Structures are given as structure tokens and as C-alpha cells.
């Protein structure tokens, strides 16, 4: 608990973290303002609707994960040099790994909730509200949640293992943007495995967006299965390898 308190104190004093948070909320507001004034300026503008505004979140998981990386870096970036000191004072590596994860994830989720509420507030007050748009938005966001969390856990595990941010971004883009297309191409000739690409995160995220836009969205247990599997694998490998990693 003392270690978590000290890490929380350092996290809250990170100016870059708060600046990133403000920028994210400002960008959400700016996107709403652009759509709103475009609709006011041109009556035939088709995108001044709450559904289209919400779709900018549903369709931009990669951007959300980049923000997650920035938040995670608050305790796993340059401050990683302090781990050696923590270990020398008797703090276990297990405590270090999970404490940093819990704190950065908590902050990230709080900001996500604030951003979600901000979007709903702007969407319902500035735009033409389509029937059940908020309900569909919340369902689509709930479907995204396990996949976004799996990305966050992947980021944390790789950062704790001192993987470069460049390689992390490449890995995120591969798994959450193009993995479905790659699997579909590679496994198309293989009978019995040619449908496996449907369980790729990128495919599920695309399907989630299409169903949201088509107003056929509903809760998908398969998204949670995919997210949980990726999360467990990343956390187990990350925690075990970090426990054995040399600390310079």
C-alpha cells in the first residue's frame, strides 16, 4: 500500500499526463464544434448527427490505444530507472508490476468515462438525435471495452519489459488494425480455419462499427472472449518475464 501511495503521488504530479487529458477532452469538444457549425452553415450537411459524432469513437480504437500508451508511460517511461531503487528497498517485482498497472489503468478508465459523458452531453445537445443513438453508443462502447483493455494490458506488459514505444505502436497497429485482413489472407486456403479471422480484434472492431452505423448493434460475447484471452496472455507473460528480468 505504501508503494502504491508513492506511485499515485508521482502519477498525479505528472504534468504531461494532465496535459494529455485536457487535449483529449478539447479534441472531443472541437470535433463536436466542427460538426455543429458545419451543420449550421450548410443545411444539407449530412454528418451533423449524434450517431456520426459517436462513430468517431467507435471507429478510432487505434487512437484510443495511442492515448492509453501515453497514460501508461506516466509510470513506465523514464521513471523505470527508479525500479532498481524500489527493488533494493525490498519492494517485490510483483508489487511493482501490478501497482503500476492498477494506477495507470484507473486513471485511463476515469478519463474514458469523463470523455464518454462529455460526448453524450455534446451529442444530445448539439446534434439531431437519432432514436436510441445513446443506447447504441453505449452498447458499442461496451463491446469495445475488453479489446481496448487488452491493448492497455499489452502496452503495460511490453513497457515493463523495456520494449521500445516504436515497436509497441507497430504491434498495436498490427493486432488492432490489420490482423483480421492478414489472417483472412493466410488462412483462406485452409479448410476449417478460414473463418478464424472473425475473432481477430481488428475484424471485431470493424464489425462493431458497421453494426453501430446500421443500428443493428447488440452485445457480443465473442468480443469479450477475444479481449480476455489477449489480456490473460499478455499479463501472464509480462508478469513472469518481468520477475526474471535483469534490472540495470
The 8 nearest C-alpha neighbors of each residue, nearest first, counted from 0:
[[1, 3, 2, 4, 5, 98, 94, 6],
 [2, 0, 4, 3, 5, 6, 7, 90],
 [1, 3, 5, 0, 4, 6, 90, 98],
 [4, 2, 6, 0, 5, 1, 98, 7],
 [3, 5, 7, 1, 2, 6, 8, 0],
 [4, 6, 8, 2, 7, 3, 1, 9],
 [7, 5, 3, 9, 8, 4, 10, 2],
 [6, 8, 10, 4, 9, 5, 3, 11],
 [7, 9, 5, 6, 11, 10, 4, 12],
 [10, 8, 6, 12, 7, 11, 5, 13],
 [11, 9, 7, 12, 13, 8, 6, 73],
 [10, 12, 8, 9, 13, 7, 14, 16],
 [11, 13, 9, 10, 14, 8, 16, 7],
 [14, 12, 16, 10, 15, 11, 9, 17],
 [13, 15, 17, 16, 12, 18, 11, 19],
 [16, 14, 18, 13, 17, 19, 73, 20],
 [17, 15, 19, 14, 13, 18, 70, 20],
 [16, 18, 20, 14, 19, 15, 21, 13],
 [17, 19, 15, 21, 20, 16, 14, 22],
 [20, 18, 22, 16, 17, 21, 15, 23],
 [21, 19, 17, 23, 18, 22, 16, 24],
 [20, 22, 18, 24, 23, 19, 25, 17],
 [21, 23, 25, 19, 20, 24, 26, 18],
 [24, 22, 26, 20, 21, 25, 19, 27],
 [23, 25, 27, 21, 26, 22, 114, 28],
 [26, 24, 22, 28, 27, 23, 29, 21],
 [27, 25, 29, 23, 28, 24, 22, 30],
 [28, 26, 24, 30, 25, 29, 31, 23],
 [27, 29, 25, 31, 26, 30, 32, 24],
 [28, 30, 26, 32, 31, 27, 25, 33],
 [31, 29, 27, 33, 32, 28, 26, 34],
 [30, 32, 28, 34, 29, 33, 35, 27],
 [31, 33, 29, 35, 30, 34, 36, 28],
 [34, 32, 30, 36, 35, 31, 37, 29],
 [35, 33, 37, 31, 47, 32, 36, 38],
 [36, 34, 32, 38, 37, 33, 47, 31],
 [35, 37, 39, 38, 33, 34, 40, 32],
 [38, 36, 34, 40, 39, 35, 33, 41],
 [37, 39, 35, 44, 41, 36, 47, 40],
 [40, 38, 36, 37, 41, 42, 35, 44],
 [39, 41, 37, 38, 36, 42, 44, 35],
 [42, 40, 38, 44, 43, 39, 37, 36],
 [41, 43, 44, 38, 39, 40, 45, 37],
 [42, 44, 41, 45, 38, 46, 40, 39],
 [43, 45, 38, 41, 42, 46, 47, 37],
 [46, 44, 47, 43, 48, 38, 42, 51],
 [45, 47, 48, 44, 51, 34, 38, 52],
 [48, 46, 34, 38, 126, 35, 45, 44],
 [49, 47, 127, 126, 50, 46, 51, 128],
 [48, 50, 122, 52, 128, 126, 51, 127],
 [51, 49, 53, 52, 48, 132, 54, 129],
 [50, 52, 54, 53, 48, 49, 46, 55],
 [51, 53, 49, 50, 54, 55, 48, 122],
 [54, 52, 50, 55, 51, 56, 49, 136],
 [53, 55, 57, 51, 56, 52, 58, 50],
 [56, 54, 53, 58, 52, 57, 59, 51],
 [55, 57, 59, 54, 58, 53, 60, 52],
 [58, 56, 54, 55, 59, 208, 60, 53],
 [57, 59, 56, 55, 54, 208, 60, 205],
 [60, 58, 56, 61, 62, 57, 55, 63],
 [59, 61, 63, 62, 58, 64, 57, 56],
 [60, 62, 64, 59, 63, 65, 175, 172],
 [63, 61, 65, 64, 60, 59, 66, 67],
 [62, 64, 60, 66, 61, 65, 67, 59],
 [65, 63, 67, 61, 66, 62, 68, 60],
 [64, 66, 68, 62, 67, 63, 61, 69],
 [65, 67, 69, 63, 64, 68, 70, 62],
 [68, 66, 64, 70, 65, 69, 71, 151],
 [67, 69, 65, 71, 66, 70, 72, 64],
 [70, 68, 66, 72, 67, 71, 65, 73],
 [69, 71, 67, 72, 68, 73, 16, 66],
 [70, 72, 68, 73, 69, 103, 67, 74],
 [71, 73, 76, 75, 69, 74, 70, 68],
 [72, 74, 71, 70, 75, 76, 10, 16],
 [75, 73, 72, 76, 78, 71, 99, 10],
 [74, 76, 72, 79, 73, 158, 78, 71],
 [77, 75, 72, 78, 79, 74, 73, 158],
 [78, 76, 79, 80, 75, 74, 72, 73],
 [77, 79, 80, 76, 81, 74, 75, 82],
 [78, 80, 81, 77, 75, 82, 76, 74],
 [79, 81, 78, 82, 77, 83, 84, 247],
 [82, 80, 79, 84, 83, 78, 85, 77],
 [83, 81, 85, 84, 79, 80, 86, 78],
 [84, 82, 86, 81, 85, 246, 87, 80],
 [83, 85, 87, 81, 82, 86, 88, 80],
 [84, 86, 82, 88, 87, 83, 90, 81],
 [87, 85, 90, 89, 83, 88, 84, 82],
 [86, 88, 84, 89, 85, 83, 90, 82],
 [89, 87, 85, 86, 90, 84, 83, 91],
 [88, 90, 86, 87, 91, 85, 84, 92],
 [91, 89, 86, 85, 88, 92, 94, 95],
 [92, 90, 94, 93, 89, 86, 95, 85],
 [93, 91, 95, 94, 242, 96, 90, 86],
 [92, 94, 96, 91, 95, 97, 242, 238],
 [93, 95, 91, 92, 97, 96, 98, 90],
 [94, 96, 92, 98, 93, 97, 99, 91],
 [97, 95, 93, 94, 98, 99, 92, 100],
 [96, 98, 100, 94, 99, 95, 101, 93],
 [99, 97, 101, 95, 100, 96, 94, 3],
 [98, 100, 102, 97, 101, 96, 103, 95],
 [99, 101, 97, 98, 103, 102, 104, 96],
 [102, 100, 98, 104, 99, 103, 105, 97],
 [101, 103, 105, 99, 104, 100, 98, 106],
 [102, 104, 106, 105, 100, 71, 101, 99],
 [103, 105, 107, 101, 106, 102, 100, 108],
 [106, 104, 102, 108, 107, 103, 101, 109],
 [105, 107, 109, 103, 104, 108, 110, 102],
 [106, 108, 104, 110, 105, 109, 103, 111],
 [109, 107, 111, 105, 110, 106, 104, 112],
 [110, 108, 106, 112, 111, 107, 105, 113],
 [109, 111, 113, 107, 108, 112, 114, 106],
 [112, 110, 108, 114, 109, 113, 115, 107],
 [111, 113, 115, 109, 114, 110, 108, 116],
 [114, 112, 110, 116, 115, 111, 117, 109],
 [113, 115, 117, 111, 112, 116, 110, 118],
 [116, 114, 112, 118, 117, 113, 111, 119],
 [115, 117, 119, 113, 118, 114, 120, 112],
 [118, 116, 114, 120, 115, 119, 113, 121],
 [117, 119, 115, 121, 120, 116, 122, 114],
 [120, 118, 122, 116, 121, 117, 123, 115],
 [119, 121, 117, 118, 123, 122, 116, 124],
 [122, 120, 118, 124, 119, 123, 125, 117],
 [123, 121, 49, 119, 120, 124, 126, 125],
 [122, 124, 120, 121, 119, 128, 125, 126],
 [123, 125, 121, 122, 126, 120, 127, 128],
 [126, 124, 122, 121, 123, 35, 127, 31],
 [127, 125, 48, 49, 122, 47, 128, 124],
 [126, 128, 48, 49, 129, 47, 125, 123],
 [127, 129, 49, 126, 123, 48, 130, 132],
 [128, 130, 132, 127, 131, 49, 50, 48],
 [129, 131, 132, 128, 133, 134, 135, 50],
 [130, 132, 134, 133, 135, 129, 128, 136],
 [133, 131, 135, 129, 134, 130, 50, 136],
 [134, 132, 136, 135, 131, 137, 119, 50],
 [133, 135, 131, 137, 136, 132, 138, 139],
 [136, 134, 138, 132, 133, 137, 139, 131],
 [137, 135, 133, 139, 134, 138, 132, 140],
 [136, 138, 140, 134, 139, 135, 141, 133],
 [137, 139, 141, 135, 140, 136, 142, 218],
 [140, 138, 142, 136, 141, 137, 135, 207],
 [141, 139, 143, 137, 142, 138, 136, 144],
 [140, 142, 138, 144, 143, 139, 137, 218],
 [141, 143, 139, 140, 144, 138, 222, 219],
 [144, 142, 140, 141, 146, 145, 147, 139],
 [143, 145, 141, 147, 146, 142, 148, 140],
 [146, 144, 226, 148, 223, 147, 143, 149],
 [147, 145, 226, 149, 148, 143, 144, 150],
 [146, 148, 150, 144, 149, 145, 143, 151],
 [149, 147, 151, 145, 150, 146, 144, 152],
 [150, 148, 230, 146, 152, 226, 151, 147],
 [151, 149, 153, 147, 148, 152, 154, 146],
 [150, 152, 148, 154, 153, 149, 67, 155],
 [153, 151, 155, 149, 154, 150, 230, 156],
 [152, 154, 150, 156, 151, 233, 155, 149],
 [153, 155, 151, 157, 152, 156, 158, 150],
 [156, 154, 152, 158, 153, 157, 159, 151],
 [155, 157, 237, 153, 159, 158, 154, 152],
 [158, 156, 160, 162, 154, 159, 155, 153],
 [159, 157, 161, 155, 160, 162, 156, 154],
 [158, 160, 156, 161, 157, 155, 75, 241],
 [159, 161, 157, 158, 162, 241, 156, 237],
 [162, 160, 158, 159, 163, 157, 79, 75],
 [161, 163, 157, 158, 160, 164, 166, 167],
 [162, 164, 165, 166, 161, 167, 158, 157],
 [163, 165, 167, 166, 168, 162, 158, 68],
 [166, 164, 168, 163, 167, 169, 162, 170],
 [167, 165, 169, 163, 168, 164, 170, 162],
 [166, 168, 164, 170, 169, 165, 171, 163],
 [169, 167, 171, 165, 170, 166, 172, 164],
 [170, 168, 166, 172, 167, 171, 173, 165],
 [169, 171, 167, 173, 168, 172, 166, 174],
 [172, 170, 168, 174, 173, 169, 175, 167],
 [173, 171, 176, 169, 175, 170, 174, 168],
 [172, 174, 170, 177, 171, 178, 176, 175],
 [175, 173, 178, 171, 172, 176, 170, 177],
 [174, 176, 201, 200, 172, 171, 173, 177],
 [175, 177, 201, 172, 173, 174, 178, 61],
 [176, 178, 173, 180, 179, 201, 174, 181],
 [179, 177, 174, 181, 180, 173, 201, 199],
 [180, 178, 196, 199, 202, 182, 181, 201],
 [181, 179, 183, 177, 182, 178, 184, 196],
 [180, 182, 178, 184, 179, 183, 185, 177],
 [183, 181, 185, 179, 196, 184, 180, 186],
 [182, 184, 180, 196, 186, 181, 187, 185],
 [185, 183, 181, 182, 187, 186, 180, 188],
 [184, 186, 182, 183, 187, 181, 188, 189],
 [187, 185, 193, 189, 183, 188, 182, 184],
 [186, 188, 193, 184, 183, 189, 185, 192],
 [189, 187, 186, 190, 193, 185, 184, 192],
 [190, 188, 186, 187, 192, 193, 191, 185],
 [189, 191, 192, 193, 188, 187, 186, 194],
 [190, 192, 193, 189, 194, 195, 186, 187],
 [193, 191, 195, 194, 190, 189, 186, 187],
 [192, 194, 187, 186, 195, 189, 191, 190],
 [195, 193, 192, 196, 197, 191, 183, 187],
 [194, 196, 192, 197, 193, 198, 182, 199],
 [195, 197, 179, 199, 182, 198, 183, 194],
 [198, 196, 195, 199, 202, 194, 203, 179],
 [199, 197, 196, 195, 200, 203, 225, 202],
 [198, 200, 179, 196, 202, 201, 197, 178],
 [201, 199, 203, 175, 202, 204, 198, 174],
 [200, 202, 175, 176, 204, 179, 203, 199],
 [203, 201, 179, 205, 199, 204, 200, 197],
 [202, 204, 206, 200, 205, 201, 207, 199],
 [203, 205, 207, 201, 206, 202, 200, 208],
 [204, 206, 202, 208, 207, 203, 201, 209],
 [207, 205, 203, 209, 208, 204, 210, 202],
 [206, 208, 204, 210, 205, 209, 203, 211],
 [207, 209, 211, 205, 206, 210, 57, 58],
 [210, 208, 206, 212, 211, 207, 213, 205],
 [211, 209, 216, 213, 215, 207, 212, 208],
 [212, 210, 214, 216, 208, 213, 209, 207],
 [211, 213, 209, 214, 210, 208, 50, 54],
 [212, 214, 210, 211, 215, 209, 216, 208],
 [215, 213, 211, 212, 216, 210, 135, 132],
 [216, 214, 210, 213, 211, 217, 212, 135],
 [215, 217, 210, 211, 214, 135, 139, 207],
 [218, 216, 219, 138, 215, 139, 135, 210],
 [217, 219, 138, 142, 220, 216, 139, 141],
 [220, 218, 221, 222, 217, 142, 223, 216],
 [219, 221, 223, 222, 224, 218, 142, 225],
 [222, 220, 224, 223, 219, 225, 198, 226],
 [223, 221, 225, 220, 224, 219, 226, 142],
 [222, 224, 226, 220, 221, 225, 145, 227],
 [223, 225, 221, 227, 222, 226, 228, 220],
 [226, 224, 222, 228, 223, 227, 221, 229],
 [225, 227, 146, 145, 223, 229, 149, 224],
 [226, 228, 230, 224, 229, 225, 223, 231],
 [227, 229, 225, 231, 230, 226, 224, 232],
 [230, 228, 232, 226, 227, 231, 149, 233],
 [231, 229, 149, 227, 233, 228, 232, 152],
 [230, 232, 234, 228, 233, 229, 235, 227],
 [231, 233, 229, 235, 230, 234, 236, 228],
 [234, 232, 230, 236, 153, 231, 235, 237],
 [235, 233, 237, 231, 236, 232, 238, 230],
 [236, 234, 232, 238, 237, 233, 231, 239],
 [235, 237, 239, 233, 234, 238, 240, 232],
 [236, 238, 156, 234, 240, 235, 239, 233],
 [237, 239, 241, 235, 240, 236, 234, 242],
 [240, 238, 242, 236, 241, 237, 235, 243],
 [239, 241, 243, 242, 237, 238, 244, 236],
 [240, 242, 244, 238, 243, 239, 237, 160],
 [241, 243, 239, 240, 92, 244, 238, 93],
 [244, 242, 240, 241, 245, 239, 238, 92],
 [245, 243, 241, 242, 240, 246, 160, 239],
 [246, 244, 247, 243, 241, 242, 83, 240],
 [245, 247, 83, 244, 82, 80, 86, 243],
 [246, 245, 83, 80, 82, 244, 79, 81]]
